[in-house]
């Protein structure tokens, strides 16, 4: 049954072998969410225990909600998640370096059959989610099972991402769609008519 978590097959998530692995993960998540703001070393140690992989410089604001406490989540370096991140991590979630997540983002790998008779039995299936490096996922966005988001892409707040998104675009909406590429205007303005200070561009070019 545990193998079916990662195969895309339909399975019973309440099977005893599944729960025997899942519950200890949730206990660690419970401990993480009870940490105090000043307990940064303890938070970092718990995250290393909780997640499948976690790079240097990652920061996840409690409360974190995850079906498996991050057990199947792979984080690159310098990932930041604001309050209320929800990871339906019944199978693998891959997140690249330097990604940012606004408050109350949901990343879901689990789905349930449309057929009512199967859904009555509580059956589900899982499809992995992949988010590239240097992405910004806006507040309240929902990323659905099986989706891939390309490098450097921005997903607008409140979007529902049901299909893959390419790299280097701004996308938003329900369902989420590509609005435009990341372009030259983005090198001049950071918000509406507010210009990027020239010294910041100079610093960036020197990196």
N, C-alpha and C positions, 0 to 999 in steps of 0.2 A: 504493500500500500504506500509506503514512503517513497518508493521509486516513481509512483504515479504522480507525485507532486510536480515533478519536473519533466514529465513525458507529454503533457497535454491531454492525457486520457482522463475520462470521468472517474471520480473516486469518491469515497466517503470520508470527509474531513473529521468526523467524530470517531473514527476507528481507534481502538485503544493504542495501537503502536504509534499512530500519529500524535495523539495527545500526550503520550509519555515523553516525547521529545519536545513538544511545543510548550508545555506548561513551565518547565524550568527556564525557558527563554523569556516567558512572560514575567516570571518572578524577578529576573534581572532588570527588565524594563520598569517594573514597579519600583524597584530600588532607585533606578536612574531618575524617575520622575519625582521622587521624594528628596533629591539632593537640594542643598541650599545653594544660592548664587555664588557664595565664596568657595564652594567645594569643587573647584575646577579640576584639580588633580584626580579626585575620585570620579568625576564625570568622565574624564578621558580614559581612566582605567576601565570603567564599566563599558564604555563604547567599544574598547578593544575586545572585551569579552563577548559583547552582544552581536557585533557585526561580523559577517563573513570575511570582509576586508575593510580596512579603514586607513586612509593615508594620513600624513602629517597635516596639522593645521585645520582639522575639521571641527566644526562648532554646531551643535544641534541644541536649540533652545527647548527645554521642557515646557509643556508636556509633549512627549513623543508617543504616538500610538502606532503600533505595528503588530500584525497578527502573530508574527514569530519573533517579535522583539529585535528585528534586524538580522536574524539568523541567516537569511539568504540575500542580504543586501551587500553590495560591493561598492565602496566609496573610494574615489581618488583622493587627491590632495586638496586641501583648502576648500572643502565643501561647507557652505553655510546654509542652515535651515532655520527659518524663523519659527515662532510658536505654532504648535498644533499640526505639525507634519504627520500625515497618516500614510503608512506604508502597508498595503495589503500584500505582504511579502510571503505568500504561500509558495512562490517559486522565486527565481532570481531576478533582482533588480540591479542594474549596472549604471552607475553615475560617475561621469568623468571628472577630471580636475577642475577646480575653480567654478563650480556651479553654485548658483544661489537660488533659494526657494523662499518665496514670500509666505506670509502666515496662511495656515489652513489649506495647504496644498495636499491633494490626495493622489497617490500613485498606486494603482490597483493592478494586480496580476491575476486575480481570481474572477471567474465567471460562473454562471449557473445555467443549465439547459433551459431553453424556452419551453420545452415540452412539460406541461404541468405535472404529469405523473412522475417524472424524474426529479423535478424540483421539490415535490412533496416529500421525497425521501432525503432531502438535504444534500444531494450530490453536487459536486462542483468540478471544474477543470481550471488549470492555470496556464498562463502564457507569459513569458518573460518580458520585461520592459527594459529598454536601453536608452539612456540619455547621454549624449556626447559631452565633450569638455566645454567649459566656459559658457554654459547655458544659463539663462535667467528665466525661471518659471514664476509667473506673477501670482499674487495672492488669490487663494480660492480656486486655482486651476485644478482640473481633474484630468489625469492621464490614465487611459484605459488599457486593459490587457493587450499584450502583443505589440505595443507601439514602440517605435524608435524615433528619437529626436536627434537631429544632426548637430554637429559642433557649432557653437557660437549663436545658436538660435534663441530668440526671445519669444516666450509664450505669454500673451496678455492675461491680465487678471480675469478670473472667472471663466476662462476658456474650458471647453470640454474636448480633449484631444482623443479622437477615435481612430485616426489614421496616422501613418508615418509623416514626419515633417523633415524636409531637407535641411542641410547646413546653411548658416549665414542668412537667415530670414527672420522677419518679424511676423508672427502669426497670432490670430486671436479669433474668438467667436465660439458659438455653439451651433453646429459642430465647428471646431477650430479649422481655420483655413489660412493659407499664406496671404498676407496683405501686401508685402513688398520685400525686396532684398535689403540686407544691411548695406548701405551705400555711402556715397561721398558726403551727403548731408549729415550723416551721423558722425562724421569727422569734424563738423563745424558746430553743430547744436546738440546739446544733451537733453533739453526739454523745451518743446515748443520753440520760442524765439530766443532762448537763453544759450549764449555761445559758450563753447568750451574754452576756458582760459588758455591762451597760447603756451604758457609755461607747462601746463599739463601735457599738451601734445609733444612738446620738446622732450619732456621726461620720458614719455612713452617711446618716442623714436630712439632714445638712447639706451633703452633696455635691451 
